[in-house]
Amino acid sequence: MFAFSLSSVFAQDTTTTTTTDTGTTGNKPREQLAQNFVDALAAQDEKLLISAIEGGSPQVKAMCFKALSEKGASSENLLEAINRYVSYGLNAPSSQNSDSMVRYQALQAAKAAKSETSVEYISQMLYSEQETSNIIAAAQALGEIGSNKGVAALLFQLRLAKTQAIVYEVVVALGKIGDQAALSDLIDLAQNEQYFIVVRQAAVDAIKNIKPSSDGGNNNTTTTTDTAAQ
């Protein structure tokens, strides 16, 4: 009964505007109330927070994940909720900004949790995500988690090269992971004069972090040295 009532409360539209004495509209009091409520739930039983995520508006969902990114999420149930929502609304006919914010905050929570269980879900959304801020957040999360299972999705975004900001964050993430599969792309990028110096330097730094191949990496070492010298 309580869970049903809680979901009903959170399902209310939290973006209704109110008219002030100056004639302007705003929703700050409602936003603050929602934030305070989410913060209170985050300090209590995790089931309450999960109920708010499942039954709340997109704004409330985003607030819940923001709380998790600050508090941390280690339980299996919370991690499952995070993983479900990193792609929230991504394949909807018309994705809204509020849906995008849910994904962004879920990615921030995944980044803080650093659970390898999130890698598959984040990787899948990277093949479809169009929002630059979310792509960057996903790359940062994969870099923090550090699993080589996320390399393929990162390389997809690297080769897509939507913006130099995305490329930079992807390169940093690949450097943190240090997988050999990224070496060729990083070497090419470090020599590509179409990119800003800061991006190319990030590629050089990432190359230094790549784990040597089993054959000793003789060929790769020579190429890397030549690249870094340019």
Secondary structure as the mmCIF struct_conf table of DSSP 4:
data_model
#
loop_
_struct_conf.conf_type_id
_struct_conf.id
_struct_conf.beg_label_comp_id
_struct_conf.beg_label_asym_id
_struct_conf.beg_label_seq_id
_struct_conf.end_label_comp_id
_struct_conf.end_label_asym_id
_struct_conf.end_label_seq_id
HELX_RH_AL_P HELX_RH_AL_P1 PHE A 2 PHE A 10
TURN_TY1_P TURN_TY1_P1 ALA A 11 ALA A 11
BEND BEND1 GLN A 12 GLN A 12
TURN_TY1_P TURN_TY1_P2 THR A 14 THR A 15
STRN STRN1 THR A 18 THR A 19
TURN_TY1_P TURN_TY1_P3 ASP A 21 THR A 22
BEND BEND2 GLY A 23 GLY A 23
STRN STRN2 THR A 25 GLY A 26
HELX_RH_AL_P HELX_RH_AL_P2 LYS A 28 ALA A 42
TURN_TY1_P TURN_TY1_P4 ALA A 43 ALA A 43
BEND BEND3 GLN A 44 GLN A 44
HELX_RH_AL_P HELX_RH_AL_P3 GLU A 46 GLY A 55
BEND BEND4 GLY A 56 GLY A 56
HELX_RH_AL_P HELX_RH_AL_P4 PRO A 58 LYS A 71
BEND BEND5 SER A 75 SER A 75
HELX_RH_AL_P HELX_RH_AL_P5 GLU A 76 TYR A 85
TURN_TY1_P TURN_TY1_P5 VAL A 86 ASN A 91
BEND BEND6 ALA A 92 SER A 94
HELX_RH_AL_P HELX_RH_AL_P6 ASN A 97 ALA A 113
TURN_TY1_P TURN_TY1_P6 LYS A 114 LYS A 114
HELX_RH_3T_P HELX_RH_3T_P1 GLU A 116 SER A 118
HELX_RH_AL_P HELX_RH_AL_P7 VAL A 119 LEU A 126
TURN_TY1_P TURN_TY1_P7 TYR A 127 SER A 128
HELX_RH_AL_P HELX_RH_AL_P8 THR A 132 ILE A 145
HELX_RH_3T_P HELX_RH_3T_P2 ASN A 148 GLY A 150
HELX_RH_AL_P HELX_RH_AL_P9 VAL A 151 LEU A 160
HELX_RH_AL_P HELX_RH_AL_P10 GLN A 164 ILE A 177
TURN_TY1_P TURN_TY1_P8 GLY A 178 GLY A 178
HELX_RH_3T_P HELX_RH_3T_P3 GLN A 180 ALA A 182
HELX_RH_AL_P HELX_RH_AL_P11 LEU A 183 ALA A 190
TURN_TY1_P TURN_TY1_P9 GLN A 191 GLN A 191
TURN_TY1_P TURN_TY1_P10 GLU A 193 GLN A 194
BEND BEND7 TYR A 195 TYR A 195
HELX_RH_AL_P HELX_RH_AL_P12 ILE A 197 ASN A 209
BEND BEND8 ILE A 210 ILE A 210
HELX_LH_PP_P HELX_LH_PP_P1 LYS A 211 SER A 213
TURN_TY1_P TURN_TY1_P11 SER A 214 ASP A 215
HELX_RH_AL_P HELX_RH_AL_P13 ASN A 218 ALA A 229
#
